Amino acid sequence: MNDAPAAVARTTDCDNDRATWKIIGRVESDDVPAEEACAAYPQTTMTFERKGRGEDFILCLTEIQR
């Protein structure tokens, strides 16, 4: 994912120079706190939640080190 605001964030290959976050896990849920949902991914440094439009999920992210 790039580091753009959530409204325009896009997925891309992790080796793309514009990529700043790597998706390390996806949890299908709408009623679990993000920190709890990503507990299985201890390297998580940020979360992204998507709710509505029939898709409720949490992405567990880690920053790409360059």
PyMOL commands that place a pseudoatom at each C-alpha (Angstrom):
pseudoatom trace, name=CA, resn=MET, resi=1, chain=A, elem=C, hetatm=0, pos=[0.000, 0.000, 0.000]
pseudoatom trace, name=CA, resn=ASN, resi=2, chain=A, elem=C, hetatm=0, pos=[1.101, 3.537, -0.522]
pseudoatom trace, name=CA, resn=ASP, resi=3, chain=A, elem=C, hetatm=0, pos=[1.042, 6.237, 2.153]
pseudoatom trace, name=CA, resn=ALA, resi=4, chain=A, elem=C, hetatm=0, pos=[-1.742, 8.311, 0.575]
pseudoatom trace, name=CA, resn=PRO, resi=5, chain=A, elem=C, hetatm=0, pos=[-4.854, 9.278, 2.545]
pseudoatom trace, name=CA, resn=ALA, resi=6, chain=A, elem=C, hetatm=0, pos=[-7.263, 6.363, 3.028]
pseudoatom trace, name=CA, resn=ALA, resi=7, chain=A, elem=C, hetatm=0, pos=[-9.621, 7.672, 0.341]
pseudoatom trace, name=CA, resn=VAL, resi=8, chain=A, elem=C, hetatm=0, pos=[-6.951, 7.184, -2.336]
pseudoatom trace, name=CA, resn=ALA, resi=9, chain=A, elem=C, hetatm=0, pos=[-4.717, 4.476, -0.854]
pseudoatom trace, name=CA, resn=ARG, resi=10, chain=A, elem=C, hetatm=0, pos=[-3.905, 1.817, -3.404]
pseudoatom trace, name=CA, resn=THR, resi=11, chain=A, elem=C, hetatm=0, pos=[-2.315, -1.589, -3.325]
pseudoatom trace, name=CA, resn=THR, resi=12, chain=A, elem=C, hetatm=0, pos=[0.860, -2.126, -5.307]
pseudoatom trace, name=CA, resn=ASP, resi=13, chain=A, elem=C, hetatm=0, pos=[3.789, -4.519, -5.396]
pseudoatom trace, name=CA, resn=CYS, resi=14, chain=A, elem=C, hetatm=0, pos=[5.968, -4.286, -2.296]
pseudoatom trace, name=CA, resn=ASP, resi=15, chain=A, elem=C, hetatm=0, pos=[9.051, -3.621, -4.437]
pseudoatom trace, name=CA, resn=ASN, resi=16, chain=A, elem=C, hetatm=0, pos=[7.425, -0.508, -5.952]
pseudoatom trace, name=CA, resn=ASP, resi=17, chain=A, elem=C, hetatm=0, pos=[9.209, 2.656, -4.726]
pseudoatom trace, name=CA, resn=ARG, resi=18, chain=A, elem=C, hetatm=0, pos=[5.844, 4.186, -3.758]
pseudoatom trace, name=CA, resn=ALA, resi=19, chain=A, elem=C, hetatm=0, pos=[4.908, 1.281, -1.465]
pseudoatom trace, name=CA, resn=THR, resi=20, chain=A, elem=C, hetatm=0, pos=[5.299, 2.181, 2.219]
pseudoatom trace, name=CA, resn=TRP, resi=21, chain=A, elem=C, hetatm=0, pos=[3.206, -0.510, 3.933]
pseudoatom trace, name=CA, resn=LYS, resi=22, chain=A, elem=C, hetatm=0, pos=[3.080, -4.280, 3.514]
pseudoatom trace, name=CA, resn=ILE, resi=23, chain=A, elem=C, hetatm=0, pos=[-0.153, -6.187, 4.159]
pseudoatom trace, name=CA, resn=ILE, resi=24, chain=A, elem=C, hetatm=0, pos=[0.770, -9.067, 6.448]
pseudoatom trace, name=CA, resn=GLY, resi=25, chain=A, elem=C, hetatm=0, pos=[-2.728, -10.178, 7.396]
pseudoatom trace, name=CA, resn=ARG, resi=26, chain=A, elem=C, hetatm=0, pos=[-6.413, -9.697, 6.633]
pseudoatom trace, name=CA, resn=VAL, resi=27, chain=A, elem=C, hetatm=0, pos=[-9.144, -10.409, 9.160]
pseudoatom trace, name=CA, resn=GLU, resi=28, chain=A, elem=C, hetatm=0, pos=[-12.778, -10.604, 8.066]
pseudoatom trace, name=CA, resn=SER, resi=29, chain=A, elem=C, hetatm=0, pos=[-14.629, -8.880, 10.894]
pseudoatom trace, name=CA, resn=ASP, resi=30, chain=A, elem=C, hetatm=0, pos=[-16.713, -5.891, 11.864]
pseudoatom trace, name=CA, resn=ASP, resi=31, chain=A, elem=C, hetatm=0, pos=[-16.993, -6.344, 15.605]
pseudoatom trace, name=CA, resn=VAL, resi=32, chain=A, elem=C, hetatm=0, pos=[-13.424, -6.980, 16.821]
pseudoatom trace, name=CA, resn=PRO, resi=33, chain=A, elem=C, hetatm=0, pos=[-11.037, -4.152, 17.738]
pseudoatom trace, name=CA, resn=ALA, resi=34, chain=A, elem=C, hetatm=0, pos=[-8.221, -3.872, 15.184]
pseudoatom trace, name=CA, resn=GLU, resi=35, chain=A, elem=C, hetatm=0, pos=[-5.495, -4.449, 17.774]
pseudoatom trace, name=CA, resn=GLU, resi=36, chain=A, elem=C, hetatm=0, pos=[-7.177, -7.678, 18.844]
pseudoatom trace, name=CA, resn=ALA, resi=37, chain=A, elem=C, hetatm=0, pos=[-7.812, -8.802, 15.268]
pseudoatom trace, name=CA, resn=CYS, resi=38, chain=A, elem=C, hetatm=0, pos=[-4.121, -8.361, 14.366]
pseudoatom trace, name=CA, resn=ALA, resi=39, chain=A, elem=C, hetatm=0, pos=[-2.755, -9.998, 17.525]
pseudoatom trace, name=CA, resn=ALA, resi=40, chain=A, elem=C, hetatm=0, pos=[-1.856, -13.053, 15.429]
pseudoatom trace, name=CA, resn=TYR, resi=41, chain=A, elem=C, hetatm=0, pos=[0.528, -10.819, 13.452]
pseudoatom trace, name=CA, resn=PRO, resi=42, chain=A, elem=C, hetatm=0, pos=[2.945, -9.430, 16.064]
pseudoatom trace, name=CA, resn=GLN, resi=43, chain=A, elem=C, hetatm=0, pos=[4.895, -7.432, 13.475]
pseudoatom trace, name=CA, resn=THR, resi=44, chain=A, elem=C, hetatm=0, pos=[1.807, -5.241, 12.862]
pseudoatom trace, name=CA, resn=THR, resi=45, chain=A, elem=C, hetatm=0, pos=[2.627, -1.542, 13.202]
pseudoatom trace, name=CA, resn=MET, resi=46, chain=A, elem=C, hetatm=0, pos=[-0.566, -0.100, 11.699]
pseudoatom trace, name=CA, resn=THR, resi=47, chain=A, elem=C, hetatm=0, pos=[-4.082, -1.246, 10.872]
pseudoatom trace, name=CA, resn=PHE, resi=48, chain=A, elem=C, hetatm=0, pos=[-6.572, -0.285, 8.168]
pseudoatom trace, name=CA, resn=GLU, resi=49, chain=A, elem=C, hetatm=0, pos=[-10.288, -0.918, 8.673]
pseudoatom trace, name=CA, resn=ARG, resi=50, chain=A, elem=C, hetatm=0, pos=[-12.870, -1.148, 5.906]
pseudoatom trace, name=CA, resn=LYS, resi=51, chain=A, elem=C, hetatm=0, pos=[-16.523, -1.179, 6.890]
pseudoatom trace, name=CA, resn=GLY, resi=52, chain=A, elem=C, hetatm=0, pos=[-19.613, -1.028, 4.752]
pseudoatom trace, name=CA, resn=ARG, resi=53, chain=A, elem=C, hetatm=0, pos=[-20.439, -1.851, 1.150]
pseudoatom trace, name=CA, resn=GLY, resi=54, chain=A, elem=C, hetatm=0, pos=[-20.768, -5.484, 2.199]
pseudoatom trace, name=CA, resn=GLU, resi=55, chain=A, elem=C, hetatm=0, pos=[-17.073, -5.739, 3.031]
pseudoatom trace, name=CA, resn=ASP, resi=56, chain=A, elem=C, hetatm=0, pos=[-15.984, -5.598, 6.663]
pseudoatom trace, name=CA, resn=PHE, resi=57, chain=A, elem=C, hetatm=0, pos=[-12.321, -6.359, 7.168]
pseudoatom trace, name=CA, resn=ILE, resi=58, chain=A, elem=C, hetatm=0, pos=[-9.160, -5.248, 8.915]
pseudoatom trace, name=CA, resn=LEU, resi=59, chain=A, elem=C, hetatm=0, pos=[-5.739, -5.180, 7.266]
pseudoatom trace, name=CA, resn=CYS, resi=60, chain=A, elem=C, hetatm=0, pos=[-2.708, -5.746, 9.458]
pseudoatom trace, name=CA, resn=LEU, resi=61, chain=A, elem=C, hetatm=0, pos=[0.197, -3.712, 8.076]
pseudoatom trace, name=CA, resn=THR, resi=62, chain=A, elem=C, hetatm=0, pos=[3.903, -3.341, 8.683]
pseudoatom trace, name=CA, resn=GLU, resi=63, chain=A, elem=C, hetatm=0, pos=[6.093, -0.557, 7.365]
pseudoatom trace, name=CA, resn=ILE, resi=64, chain=A, elem=C, hetatm=0, pos=[8.418, -1.434, 4.492]
pseudoatom trace, name=CA, resn=GLN, resi=65, chain=A, elem=C, hetatm=0, pos=[12.015, -0.743, 5.464]
pseudoatom trace, name=CA, resn=ARG, resi=66, chain=A, elem=C, hetatm=0, pos=[14.112, 0.695, 2.640]
for i in range(1, 66): cmd.bond("trace and resi %d" % i, "trace and resi %d" % (i + 1))
show_as sticks, trace
zoom trace
